[in-house]
Amino acid sequence: MSEPFIPLHGKASAGDDESVVLSSRRTGMSFQRTRLSAERTLMSVVRTSLSMISFGFTIFSFFATLQRDQLLRRAHAPRNFGLALIMLGVAILTVGIAYHVQFMRQLRHERSAMAEEGLIRGHTDFPVSYTLIVAVLLLLVGLTAIAAVVFDFGPFG
């Protein structure tokens, strides 16, 4: 006879079967993989919006220099185009953050429901999302860039 299988997080109970414990662990790990996938998706949104915001602000600054040197005739064209790109980047980022937060709440709810049903063992909290923190900081930078373009002030003006 072999010894009973003892899970890593506690003692084996009478109803513990090795395949059930292993399945439970795989399910728990699948939640971690899904969480990391959501983080990668948010990183893609951050990269896209950072490109849009920085490109928009660069175009605005470049054409503003041309305008100041009187090489460009249209008064508001560079400002409007740069502002449109910055606002597009901020909008993409806002939607990405909202989607990420909603998805993570749903994932946490699903994990809690499965833990209550005994389908997964142990409860581990998801760590702080550094990607979400960076996304929120970039959102603040984007809003500051919009203010700098529209009102011609701020740290970028």
DSSP file (Angstrom, degrees, kcal/mol; ACC not computed):
  #  RESIDUE AA STRUCTURE BP1 BP2  ACC     N-H-->O    O-->H-N    N-H-->O    O-->H-N    TCO  KAPPA ALPHA  PHI   PSI    X-CA   Y-CA   Z-CA
    1    1 A M              0   0    0      0, 0.0     2,-0.2     0, 0.0     0, 0.0   0.000 360.0 360.0 360.0 142.4    0.0    0.0    0.0
    2    2 A S        -     0   0    0      1,-0.1     3,-0.1     3,-0.0     0, 0.0  -0.562 360.0 -99.2 -93.8 161.4    1.1    3.5   -0.8
    3    3 A E        -     0   0    0     -2,-0.2    -1,-0.1     1,-0.1     3,-0.0  -0.422  47.5 -94.1 -74.3 153.2    1.0    6.4    1.6
    4    4 A P        -     0   0    0      0, 0.0     2,-0.4     0, 0.0    -1,-0.1  -0.368  43.1-104.6 -67.3 148.4   -1.9    8.9    1.2
    5    5 A F        -     0   0    0     11,-0.2    11,-0.1    -3,-0.1    16,-0.0  -0.600  34.2-157.3 -74.6 127.2   -1.2   11.9   -0.9
    6    6 A I        -     0   0    0     -2,-0.4     5,-0.1     6,-0.1     4,-0.1  -0.935  13.3-131.6-110.3 121.0   -0.7   15.0    1.2
    7    7 A P        -     0   0    0      0, 0.0     3,-0.5     0, 0.0     5,-0.1  -0.228  19.5-117.0 -65.8 159.5   -1.4   18.4   -0.4
    8    8 A L  S    S+     0   0    0      1,-0.3     2,-0.7     3,-0.1     3,-0.0   0.836 108.7  52.7 -65.1 -33.3    1.2   21.2   -0.1
    9    9 A H  S    S-     0   0    0      2,-0.0    -1,-0.3   113,-0.0     2,-0.2  -0.546 121.4 -29.1-106.3  66.0   -1.2   23.4    1.8
   10   10 A G  S    S-     0   0    0     -2,-0.7     2,-0.2    -3,-0.5     0, 0.0  -0.705  85.5 -45.4 126.2-175.4   -2.5   21.3    4.6
   11   11 A K        -     0   0    0     -2,-0.2     2,-0.2    -5,-0.1    -5,-0.1  -0.610  56.8-102.8 -95.1 153.4   -3.2   17.8    5.6
   12   12 A A        -     0   0    0     -2,-0.2     2,-0.2    -8,-0.1    -6,-0.1  -0.533  35.0-150.9 -73.4 137.7   -4.9   15.2    3.5
   13   13 A S    >   -     0   0    0     -2,-0.2     3,-1.4     1,-0.1    -1,-0.0  -0.529  32.8 -96.7-100.1 174.9   -8.5   14.5    4.5
   14   14 A A  T 3  S+     0   0    0      1,-0.3    -1,-0.1    -2,-0.2    -2,-0.0   0.829 123.4  48.1 -61.9 -32.5  -10.3   11.2    4.1
   15   15 A G  T 3  S+     0   0    0      2,-0.0     2,-0.3     0, 0.0    -1,-0.3   0.451  82.5 118.1 -90.7   0.4  -11.9   12.4    0.8
   16   16 A D    <   -     0   0    0     -3,-1.4     2,-0.4     4,-0.1   -11,-0.2  -0.519  41.2-173.8 -73.7 127.9   -8.7   13.7   -0.8
   17   17 A D     >  -     0   0    0     -2,-0.3     4,-2.4     1,-0.1     3,-0.3  -0.943  30.9-125.6-117.7 142.1   -7.8   11.9   -4.0
   18   18 A E  H  > S+     0   0    0     -2,-0.4     4,-2.5     1,-0.2     5,-0.2   0.886 111.0  49.8 -56.1 -42.1   -4.5   12.7   -5.7
   19   19 A S  H  > S+     0   0    0      1,-0.2     4,-2.2     2,-0.2    -1,-0.2   0.862 110.2  50.7 -67.9 -34.5   -6.2   13.5   -9.0
   20   20 A V  H  > S+     0   0    0     -3,-0.3     4,-2.3     2,-0.2    -2,-0.2   0.917 111.9  47.2 -67.9 -42.5   -8.7   15.8   -7.3
   21   21 A V  H  X S+     0   0    0     -4,-2.4     4,-2.2     2,-0.2    -2,-0.2   0.927 113.7  47.4 -64.8 -45.1   -5.9   17.7   -5.6
   22   22 A L  H  X S+     0   0    0     -4,-2.5     4,-2.3    -5,-0.2    -1,-0.2   0.898 112.0  50.1 -64.6 -39.4   -3.8   18.0   -8.8
   23   23 A S  H  X S+     0   0    0     -4,-2.2     4,-2.3     2,-0.2    -1,-0.2   0.899 109.4  51.9 -63.5 -40.8   -6.9   19.1  -10.7
   24   24 A S  H  X S+     0   0    0     -4,-2.3     4,-2.3     2,-0.2    -2,-0.2   0.899 109.9  49.0 -62.7 -41.2   -7.6   21.8   -8.1
   25   25 A R  H  X S+     0   0    0     -4,-2.2     4,-2.5     2,-0.2    -2,-0.2   0.908 109.8  51.2 -65.6 -41.8   -4.0   23.0   -8.3
   26   26 A R  H  X S+     0   0    0     -4,-2.3     4,-2.0     1,-0.2    -2,-0.2   0.902 110.0  50.0 -62.6 -39.6   -4.2   23.2  -12.1
   27   27 A T  H  X S+     0   0    0     -4,-2.3     4,-1.3     2,-0.2    -1,-0.2   0.915 110.2  50.5 -64.4 -42.2   -7.4   25.2  -11.8
   28   28 A G  H  X S+     0   0    0     -4,-2.3     4,-1.2     1,-0.2     3,-0.3   0.899 110.9  48.9 -61.3 -40.7   -5.7   27.6   -9.3
   29   29 A M  H  X S+     0   0    0     -4,-2.5     4,-2.4     1,-0.2    -1,-0.2   0.831 103.2  61.1 -69.5 -31.0   -2.8   28.0  -11.7
   30   30 A S  H  X S+     0   0    0     -4,-2.0     4,-2.2     1,-0.2    -1,-0.2   0.847 100.6  54.9 -65.6 -30.8   -5.1   28.7  -14.6
   31   31 A F  H  X S+     0   0    0     -4,-1.3     4,-2.4    -3,-0.3    -1,-0.2   0.903 107.8  49.4 -65.0 -40.1   -6.4   31.7  -12.7
   32   32 A Q  H  X S+     0   0    0     -4,-1.2     4,-2.5     2,-0.2    -2,-0.2   0.913 110.7  49.5 -65.2 -41.8   -2.9   33.0  -12.4
   33   33 A R  H  X S+     0   0    0     -4,-2.4     4,-2.0     1,-0.2    -2,-0.2   0.896 111.5  49.3 -63.3 -39.5   -2.3   32.5  -16.1
   34   34 A T  H  X S+     0   0    0     -4,-2.2     4,-2.1     2,-0.2    -2,-0.2   0.904 110.3  50.8 -66.2 -40.9   -5.5   34.3  -16.9
   35   35 A R  H  X S+     0   0    0     -4,-2.4     4,-1.9     1,-0.2    -2,-0.2   0.921 111.0  48.1 -61.5 -44.4   -4.5   37.2  -14.6
   36   36 A L  H  X S+     0   0    0     -4,-2.5     4,-2.2     1,-0.2    -1,-0.2   0.851 108.4  54.9 -67.0 -33.1   -1.1   37.5  -16.2
   37   37 A S  H  X S+     0   0    0     -4,-2.0     4,-2.1     2,-0.2    -1,-0.2   0.904 107.0  50.2 -64.5 -40.7   -2.8   37.5  -19.6
   38   38 A A  H  X S+     0   0    0     -4,-2.1     4,-2.2     2,-0.2    -2,-0.2   0.871 108.9  52.9 -64.6 -36.2   -4.9   40.4  -18.6
   39   39 A E  H  X S+     0   0    0     -4,-1.9     4,-2.3     2,-0.2    -2,-0.2   0.916 108.4  49.6 -64.1 -43.0   -1.8   42.2  -17.4
   40   40 A R  H  X S+     0   0    0     -4,-2.2     4,-1.9     2,-0.2    -2,-0.2   0.886 109.2  52.4 -63.7 -38.2   -0.2   41.6  -20.8
   41   41 A T  H  X S+     0   0    0     -4,-2.1     4,-1.9     1,-0.2    -1,-0.2   0.924 109.6  48.4 -63.5 -43.5   -3.3   43.0  -22.5
   42   42 A L  H  X S+     0   0    0     -4,-2.2     4,-2.6     1,-0.2    -2,-0.2   0.877 107.9  55.5 -64.7 -36.3   -3.1   46.1  -20.4
   43   43 A M  H  X S+     0   0    0     -4,-2.3     4,-2.5     1,-0.2    -1,-0.2   0.888 106.2  51.5 -62.5 -37.2    0.6   46.5  -21.2
   44   44 A S  H  X S+     0   0    0     -4,-1.9     4,-2.3     2,-0.2    -1,-0.2   0.904 109.8  49.0 -64.5 -40.6   -0.3   46.5  -24.9
   45   45 A V  H  X S+     0   0    0     -4,-1.9     4,-2.8     2,-0.2     5,-0.2   0.910 110.6  51.0 -63.6 -42.0   -2.9   49.2  -24.3
   46   46 A V  H  X S+     0   0    0     -4,-2.6     4,-2.7     1,-0.2     5,-0.2   0.924 110.4  48.8 -62.6 -44.4   -0.3   51.2  -22.4
   47   47 A R  H  X S+     0   0    0     -4,-2.5     4,-2.0     2,-0.2    -2,-0.2   0.922 113.2  47.2 -61.3 -43.9    2.2   50.9  -25.3
   48   48 A T  H  X S+     0   0    0     -4,-2.3     4,-2.2     2,-0.2    -2,-0.2   0.937 115.3  43.9 -64.5 -46.8   -0.4   51.9  -27.8
   49   49 A S  H  X S+     0   0    0     -4,-2.8     4,-3.0     1,-0.2     5,-0.3   0.877 110.9  54.6 -69.4 -35.3   -1.6   54.9  -25.9
   50   50 A L  H  X S+     0   0    0     -4,-2.7     4,-2.6    -5,-0.2     5,-0.3   0.913 109.5  48.8 -61.7 -40.9    1.9   56.0  -25.0
   51   51 A S  H  X S+     0   0    0     -4,-2.0     4,-2.5    -5,-0.2     5,-0.3   0.931 113.6  46.0 -62.7 -45.4    2.8   56.0  -28.7
   52   52 A M  H  X S+     0   0    0     -4,-2.2     4,-2.5     2,-0.2    -2,-0.2   0.929 115.5  45.6 -64.9 -45.3   -0.3   58.0  -29.5
   53   53 A I  H  X S+     0   0    0     -4,-3.0     4,-2.4     2,-0.2     5,-0.2   0.944 117.1  43.2 -64.8 -48.0    0.2   60.6  -26.7
   54   54 A S  H  X S+     0   0    0     -4,-2.6     4,-2.3    -5,-0.3    -2,-0.2   0.900 115.4  48.8 -68.4 -39.0    3.9   61.1  -27.3
   55   55 A F  H  X S+     0   0    0     -4,-2.5     4,-2.6    -5,-0.3     5,-0.2   0.920 112.6  48.9 -65.5 -42.3    3.5   61.2  -31.1
   56   56 A G  H  X S+     0   0    0     -4,-2.5     4,-2.2    -5,-0.3    -2,-0.2   0.908 113.4  45.9 -62.6 -42.5    0.6   63.7  -30.8
   57   57 A F  H  X S+     0   0    0     -4,-2.4     4,-2.6     2,-0.2    -1,-0.2   0.875 112.2  51.6 -70.4 -35.2    2.6   65.9  -28.4
   58   58 A T  H  X S+     0   0    0     -4,-2.3     4,-2.9     2,-0.2     5,-0.2   0.920 110.4  48.2 -65.9 -43.3    5.7   65.7  -30.6
   59   59 A I  H  X S+     0   0    0     -4,-2.6     4,-2.7     2,-0.2     5,-0.3   0.928 112.0  50.1 -61.5 -44.6    3.7   66.8  -33.7
   60   60 A F  H  X S+     0   0    0     -4,-2.2     4,-2.1    -5,-0.2    -2,-0.2   0.940 113.7  44.8 -58.7 -47.4    2.2   69.6  -31.7
   61   61 A S  H  X S+     0   0    0     -4,-2.6     4,-1.8     2,-0.2    -2,-0.2   0.909 114.2  48.9 -65.3 -42.5    5.6   70.8  -30.5
   62   62 A F  H  X S+     0   0    0     -4,-2.9     4,-1.9     1,-0.2    -2,-0.2   0.947 115.4  42.3 -63.0 -49.3    7.2   70.5  -34.0
   63   63 A F  H  X S+     0   0    0     -4,-2.7     4,-2.3     1,-0.2    -1,-0.2   0.811 109.9  57.9 -71.0 -27.7    4.5   72.3  -35.8
   64   64 A A  H  X S+     0   0    0     -4,-2.1     4,-2.4    -5,-0.3    -1,-0.2   0.881 106.4  49.9 -66.3 -36.1    4.3   75.0  -33.1
   65   65 A T  H  X S+     0   0    0     -4,-1.8     4,-2.0     2,-0.2    -2,-0.2   0.912 111.0  48.5 -66.1 -42.5    8.0   75.6  -33.7
   66   66 A L  H  <>S+     0   0    0     -4,-1.9     5,-3.0     1,-0.2     6,-0.7   0.885 112.3  49.6 -63.0 -37.6    7.4   76.0  -37.4
   67   67 A Q  H ><5S+     0   0    0     -4,-2.3     3,-1.5     3,-0.2    -2,-0.2   0.903 108.6  51.7 -67.7 -41.4    4.5   78.3  -36.7
   68   68 A R  H 3<5S+     0   0    0     -4,-2.4    -1,-0.2     1,-0.3    -2,-0.2   0.866 109.6  49.8 -64.0 -35.9    6.6   80.4  -34.3
   69   69 A D  T 3<5S-     0   0    0     -4,-2.0    -1,-0.3    -5,-0.1    -2,-0.2   0.360 116.8-119.4 -82.7   6.1    9.2   80.7  -37.1
   70   70 A Q  T < 5S+     0   0    0     -3,-1.5    -3,-0.2     2,-0.1    -2,-0.1   0.807  80.8 122.0  59.4  36.2    6.4   81.7  -39.5
   71   71 A L      < +     0   0    0     -5,-3.0     2,-0.4    -6,-0.1    -4,-0.2   0.454  65.5  59.9 -98.3  -5.4    7.0   78.8  -41.8
   72   72 A L        -     0   0    0     -6,-0.7    -2,-0.1    -5,-0.1    -1,-0.1  -0.988  61.2-168.0-128.2 132.8    3.4   77.5  -41.3
   73   73 A R        +     0   0    0     -2,-0.4     2,-0.3    -3,-0.1    -1,-0.1   0.869  62.1  86.0 -90.1 -40.8    0.4   79.5  -42.2
   74   74 A R        -     0   0    0      1,-0.1    -7,-0.0     2,-0.1    -2,-0.0  -0.477  62.6-156.6 -71.5 126.3   -2.6   77.6  -40.7
   75   75 A A  S    S+     0   0    0     -2,-0.3     4,-0.3     1,-0.2    -1,-0.1   0.899  82.4  22.0 -73.8 -43.3   -3.0   78.7  -37.1
   76   76 A H  S  > S+     0   0    0      1,-0.1     4,-2.7     2,-0.1     5,-0.2   0.478  93.9  94.0-109.8  -2.0   -4.8   75.8  -35.5
   77   77 A A  H  > S+     0   0    0      1,-0.2     4,-2.4     2,-0.2     5,-0.2   0.929  90.2  43.0 -60.5 -49.0   -4.0   72.8  -37.7
   78   78 A P  H  > S+     0   0    0      0, 0.0     4,-2.7     0, 0.0     5,-0.3   0.919 116.0  49.3 -64.8 -40.2   -1.0   71.5  -35.7
   79   79 A R  H  > S+     0   0    0     -4,-0.3     4,-2.5     1,-0.2    -2,-0.2   0.928 113.2  46.3 -63.0 -44.8   -2.6   72.1  -32.4
   80   80 A N  H  X S+     0   0    0     -4,-2.7     4,-2.2     2,-0.2    -1,-0.2   0.905 114.6  46.5 -66.2 -42.1   -5.8   70.3  -33.5
   81   81 A F  H  X S+     0   0    0     -4,-2.4     4,-2.0    -5,-0.2    -2,-0.2   0.938 115.7  44.9 -67.1 -46.5   -4.0   67.3  -35.0
   82   82 A G  H  X S+     0   0    0     -4,-2.7     4,-2.3    -5,-0.2    -2,-0.2   0.908 114.0  50.2 -62.1 -42.4   -1.7   66.9  -32.0
   83   83 A L  H  X S+     0   0    0     -4,-2.5     4,-2.8    -5,-0.3     5,-0.2   0.881 107.4  54.2 -63.8 -39.2   -4.6   67.3  -29.7
   84   84 A A  H  X S+     0   0    0     -4,-2.2     4,-2.1     2,-0.2    -1,-0.2   0.911 110.3  46.4 -62.7 -42.2   -6.6   64.7  -31.6
   85   85 A L  H  X S+     0   0    0     -4,-2.0     4,-2.4     2,-0.2    -2,-0.2   0.914 113.4  48.5 -67.0 -41.8   -3.8   62.1  -31.3
   86   86 A I  H  X S+     0   0    0     -4,-2.3     4,-2.4     1,-0.2    -2,-0.2   0.931 112.9  47.8 -63.6 -44.5   -3.3   62.9  -27.6
   87   87 A M  H  X S+     0   0    0     -4,-2.8     4,-2.6     1,-0.2    -1,-0.2   0.872 110.1  52.6 -65.8 -35.9   -7.0   62.6  -26.9
   88   88 A L  H  X S+     0   0    0     -4,-2.1     4,-2.6    -5,-0.2    -1,-0.2   0.920 110.0  48.6 -63.7 -43.2   -7.2   59.3  -28.9
   89   89 A G  H  X S+     0   0    0     -4,-2.4     4,-2.2     2,-0.2    -2,-0.2   0.907 112.8  47.5 -61.8 -42.4   -4.3   57.9  -26.7
   90   90 A V  H  X S+     0   0    0     -4,-2.4     4,-2.5     2,-0.2    -2,-0.2   0.892 112.2  50.1 -66.0 -39.9   -6.1   59.0  -23.5
   91   91 A A  H  X S+     0   0    0     -4,-2.6     4,-2.4     2,-0.2     5,-0.2   0.923 110.6  49.1 -65.4 -44.0   -9.4   57.5  -24.7
   92   92 A I  H  X S+     0   0    0     -4,-2.6     4,-2.3     1,-0.2    -2,-0.2   0.923 113.6  47.4 -59.2 -44.5   -7.7   54.2  -25.6
   93   93 A L  H  X S+     0   0    0     -4,-2.2     4,-2.6     2,-0.2    -2,-0.2   0.894 110.0  52.0 -66.1 -40.6   -6.0   54.1  -22.2
   94   94 A T  H  X S+     0   0    0     -4,-2.5     4,-2.4     2,-0.2    -2,-0.2   0.926 112.4  45.1 -62.3 -45.5   -9.2   55.0  -20.3
   95   95 A V  H  X S+     0   0    0     -4,-2.4     4,-2.6     2,-0.2    -1,-0.2   0.904 113.0  51.6 -64.9 -40.9  -11.1   52.2  -22.0
   96   96 A G  H  X S+     0   0    0     -4,-2.3     4,-2.4    -5,-0.2    -2,-0.2   0.906 111.1  46.9 -62.8 -42.5   -8.2   49.8  -21.4
   97   97 A I  H  X S+     0   0    0     -4,-2.6     4,-2.7     2,-0.2     5,-0.2   0.929 112.9  49.1 -65.1 -45.2   -8.1   50.6  -17.7
   98   98 A A  H  X S+     0   0    0     -4,-2.4     4,-2.3     1,-0.2    -2,-0.2   0.918 112.9  47.4 -61.6 -43.3  -11.9   50.3  -17.3
   99   99 A Y  H  X S+     0   0    0     -4,-2.6     4,-2.7     2,-0.2    -1,-0.2   0.918 112.3  49.9 -63.2 -43.5  -11.9   46.9  -19.1
  100  100 A H  H  X S+     0   0    0     -4,-2.4     4,-2.6     2,-0.2     5,-0.2   0.930 111.9  46.9 -62.3 -46.7   -8.9   45.7  -17.0
  101  101 A V  H  X S+     0   0    0     -4,-2.7     4,-2.1     1,-0.2    -1,-0.2   0.922 114.7  47.0 -62.5 -44.4  -10.6   46.6  -13.7
  102  102 A Q  H  X S+     0   0    0     -4,-2.3     4,-2.1    -5,-0.2    -2,-0.2   0.914 113.3  48.7 -63.9 -42.9  -13.9   45.1  -14.7
  103  103 A F  H  X S+     0   0    0     -4,-2.7     4,-2.4     1,-0.2    -2,-0.2   0.903 111.0  49.5 -64.9 -41.9  -12.2   41.9  -15.9
  104  104 A M  H  X S+     0   0    0     -4,-2.6     4,-2.6     2,-0.2    -1,-0.2   0.879 109.6  51.7 -67.9 -37.0  -10.1   41.5  -12.7
  105  105 A R  H  X S+     0   0    0     -4,-2.1     4,-2.4    -5,-0.2    -1,-0.2   0.928 111.6  47.5 -61.9 -43.8  -13.2   42.0  -10.6
  106  106 A Q  H  X S+     0   0    0     -4,-2.1     4,-2.5     2,-0.2    -2,-0.2   0.897 111.9  49.7 -64.2 -40.8  -15.0   39.3  -12.5
  107  107 A L  H  X S+     0   0    0     -4,-2.4     4,-2.4     2,-0.2    -2,-0.2   0.909 111.4  48.5 -65.5 -41.9  -12.0   37.0  -12.2
  108  108 A R  H  X S+     0   0    0     -4,-2.6     4,-2.5     2,-0.2    -2,-0.2   0.908 111.8  50.1 -63.3 -41.3  -11.8   37.5   -8.5
  109  109 A H  H  X S+     0   0    0     -4,-2.4     4,-2.5     2,-0.2    -2,-0.2   0.928 111.4  48.0 -62.5 -45.1  -15.5   36.9   -8.1
  110  110 A E  H  X S+     0   0    0     -4,-2.5     4,-2.3     1,-0.2    -2,-0.2   0.898 111.9  49.9 -62.8 -41.0  -15.2   33.7  -10.1
  111  111 A R  H  X S+     0   0    0     -4,-2.4     4,-2.2     2,-0.2    -1,-0.2   0.912 111.1  48.8 -65.3 -42.4  -12.2   32.5   -8.1
  112  112 A S  H  X S+     0   0    0     -4,-2.5     4,-2.4     2,-0.2    -2,-0.2   0.912 110.9  50.4 -63.5 -42.0  -14.1   33.2   -4.8
  113  113 A A  H  X S+     0   0    0     -4,-2.5     4,-1.6     1,-0.2    -2,-0.2   0.909 111.7  47.6 -63.0 -41.8  -17.1   31.3   -6.0
  114  114 A M  H  <>S+     0   0    0     -4,-2.3     5,-2.4     2,-0.2     6,-0.9   0.859 111.0  51.4 -68.7 -34.1  -15.0   28.3   -7.0
  115  115 A A  H ><5S+     0   0    0     -4,-2.2     3,-0.9     1,-0.2    -2,-0.2   0.898 108.6  51.4 -68.2 -39.7  -13.2   28.4   -3.6
  116  116 A E  H 3<5S+     0   0    0     -4,-2.4    -2,-0.2     1,-0.3    -1,-0.2   0.851 109.4  50.5 -64.4 -33.8  -16.5   28.5   -1.8
  117  117 A E  T 3<5S-     0   0    0     -4,-1.6    -1,-0.3    -5,-0.2    -2,-0.2   0.549 115.9-118.0 -80.0  -7.0  -17.7   25.5   -3.8
  118  118 A G  T < 5S+     0   0    0     -3,-0.9    -3,-0.2    -4,-0.4    -2,-0.1   0.633  79.5 124.3  81.0  13.8  -14.4   23.7   -2.9
  119  119 A L  S   <S+     0   0    0     -5,-2.4     2,-0.4    -6,-0.2    -4,-0.2   0.775  76.3  32.3 -78.9 -26.1  -13.3   23.4   -6.5
  120  120 A I  S    S-     0   0    0     -6,-0.9     2,-0.3    -9,-0.1    -2,-0.2  -0.964  82.6-133.5-127.4 150.7  -10.0   25.1   -5.8
  121  121 A R        +     0   0    0     -2,-0.4    -6,-0.1  -100,-0.2    -7,-0.0  -0.727  62.2  10.8-104.6 150.8   -8.1   25.0   -2.6
  122  122 A G  S    S-     0   0    0     -2,-0.3     2,-0.5     1,-0.1    -2,-0.0   0.315  72.4-110.4  69.6 156.9   -6.5   27.7   -0.7
  123  123 A H        +     0   0    0     -8,-0.0     2,-0.5     2,-0.0    -1,-0.1  -0.976  32.5 176.1-128.3 119.1   -7.1   31.4   -1.2
  124  124 A T        -     0   0    0     -2,-0.5     2,-0.2     3,-0.0     0, 0.0  -0.985  25.7-131.3-121.1 133.1   -4.3   33.6   -2.6
  125  125 A D        -     0   0    0     -2,-0.5    -2,-0.0     1,-0.1   -17,-0.0  -0.515  27.5-109.2 -77.3 147.8   -5.0   37.3   -3.3
  126  126 A F        -     0   0    0     -2,-0.2     3,-0.1     1,-0.1    -1,-0.1  -0.581  41.6-114.4 -71.8 139.4   -3.9   38.6   -6.6
  127  127 A P        -     0   0    0      0, 0.0    -1,-0.1     0, 0.0     2,-0.1  -0.186  43.6 -73.1 -70.5 168.9   -0.9   40.9   -6.1
  128  128 A V        -     0   0    0      1,-0.1     2,-1.0     2,-0.0     3,-0.1  -0.376  49.5-121.3 -60.6 136.6   -1.0   44.6   -6.8
  129  129 A S     >  -     0   0    0      1,-0.2     4,-1.7    -3,-0.1     5,-0.1  -0.722  27.7-176.5 -86.4 102.3   -1.1   45.3  -10.6
  130  130 A Y  H  > S+     0   0    0     -2,-1.0     4,-2.4     1,-0.2    -1,-0.2   0.820  85.0  59.5 -67.9 -29.1    2.0   47.4  -11.3
  131  131 A T  H  > S+     0   0    0      2,-0.2     4,-2.3     1,-0.2    -1,-0.2   0.895 104.4  49.6 -64.2 -39.4    0.8   47.6  -14.9
  132  132 A L  H  > S+     0   0    0      2,-0.2     4,-2.3     1,-0.2    -2,-0.2   0.890 109.5  51.5 -66.7 -38.8   -2.5   49.2  -13.7
  133  133 A I  H  X S+     0   0    0     -4,-1.7     4,-2.3     2,-0.2    -2,-0.2   0.928 111.4  47.0 -62.5 -44.8   -0.5   51.7  -11.6
  134  134 A V  H  X S+     0   0    0     -4,-2.4     4,-2.6     1,-0.2    -2,-0.2   0.893 110.7  53.1 -63.5 -39.5    1.6   52.7  -14.6
  135  135 A A  H  X S+     0   0    0     -4,-2.3     4,-2.1     2,-0.2    -2,-0.2   0.907 109.6  47.4 -63.3 -42.3   -1.5   53.0  -16.8
  136  136 A V  H  X S+     0   0    0     -4,-2.3     4,-2.0     2,-0.2    -1,-0.2   0.906 112.1  50.0 -66.6 -41.0   -3.1   55.4  -14.3
  137  137 A L  H  X S+     0   0    0     -4,-2.3     4,-2.1     1,-0.2    -2,-0.2   0.907 110.8  49.5 -63.2 -40.9    0.1   57.4  -14.1
  138  138 A L  H  X S+     0   0    0     -4,-2.6     4,-2.8     1,-0.2    -1,-0.2   0.874 106.9  55.9 -65.2 -35.8    0.2   57.6  -17.9
  139  139 A L  H  X S+     0   0    0     -4,-2.1     4,-2.4     2,-0.2    -1,-0.2   0.911 107.3  49.1 -61.0 -41.7   -3.4   58.7  -18.0
  140  140 A L  H  X S+     0   0    0     -4,-2.0     4,-2.1     2,-0.2    -2,-0.2   0.895 110.8  50.1 -64.2 -39.7   -2.5   61.6  -15.7
  141  141 A V  H  X S+     0   0    0     -4,-2.1     4,-2.3     2,-0.2    -2,-0.2   0.913 110.6  50.4 -64.2 -41.7    0.4   62.5  -18.0
  142  142 A G  H  X S+     0   0    0     -4,-2.8     4,-2.2     2,-0.2    -2,-0.2   0.907 110.3  48.4 -62.7 -42.7   -1.9   62.3  -21.0
  143  143 A L  H  X S+     0   0    0     -4,-2.4     4,-2.1     1,-0.2    -1,-0.2   0.869 111.3  51.0 -65.7 -35.8   -4.4   64.6  -19.3
  144  144 A T  H  X S+     0   0    0     -4,-2.1     4,-2.3     2,-0.2    -2,-0.2   0.885 108.4  52.1 -66.8 -38.2   -1.6   67.0  -18.4
  145  145 A A  H  X S+     0   0    0     -4,-2.3     4,-2.2     2,-0.2    -2,-0.2   0.897 108.2  51.2 -64.9 -39.3   -0.5   67.0  -22.0
  146  146 A I  H  X S+     0   0    0     -4,-2.2     4,-2.8     1,-0.2     5,-0.3   0.932 110.8  48.4 -61.6 -44.8   -4.1   67.8  -23.1
  147  147 A A  H  X S+     0   0    0     -4,-2.1     4,-2.6     1,-0.2     6,-0.4   0.886 110.1  52.5 -62.4 -38.2   -4.1   70.7  -20.7
  148  148 A A  H  X S+     0   0    0     -4,-2.3     4,-0.9     4,-0.2    -1,-0.2   0.885 114.1  42.3 -65.5 -38.3   -0.7   71.9  -22.0
  149  149 A V  H  < S+     0   0    0     -4,-2.2    -2,-0.2     2,-0.2    -1,-0.2   0.922 121.4  39.0 -74.0 -44.4   -1.9   71.9  -25.6
  150  150 A V  H  < S+     0   0    0     -4,-2.8    -2,-0.2    -5,-0.2    -3,-0.2   0.933 131.9  23.6 -73.6 -46.6   -5.3   73.5  -24.9
  151  151 A F  H  < S-     0   0    0     -4,-2.6    -3,-0.2    -5,-0.3    -1,-0.2   0.454  97.3-127.8-103.9  -2.0   -4.4   76.1  -22.3
  152  152 A D  S  < S+     0   0    0     -4,-0.9     2,-0.3    -5,-0.4    -4,-0.2   0.916  72.7  95.1  55.5  50.0   -0.6   76.5  -23.1
  153  153 A F        +     0   0    0     -6,-0.4     3,-0.3    -5,-0.1    -1,-0.2  -0.915  39.9  72.7-151.0 178.9    0.6   75.8  -19.5
  154  154 A G  S >  S-     0   0    0     -2,-0.3     3,-1.2     1,-0.2    -9,-0.0  -0.425  95.6 -48.5 102.5-178.1    1.9   73.1  -17.3
  155  155 A P  T 3  S+     0   0    0      0, 0.0    -1,-0.2     0, 0.0   -10,-0.1   0.662 135.9  49.1 -69.0 -14.9    5.1   71.2  -17.2
  156  156 A F  T 3         0   0    0     -3,-0.3    -2,-0.1   -12,-0.2   -11,-0.0   0.488 360.0 360.0-100.4  -4.1    5.1   70.5  -20.9
  157  157 A G    <         0   0    0     -3,-1.2    -1,-0.2    -6,-0.0    -3,-0.1   0.458 360.0 360.0 -85.7 360.0    4.4   74.0  -22.0
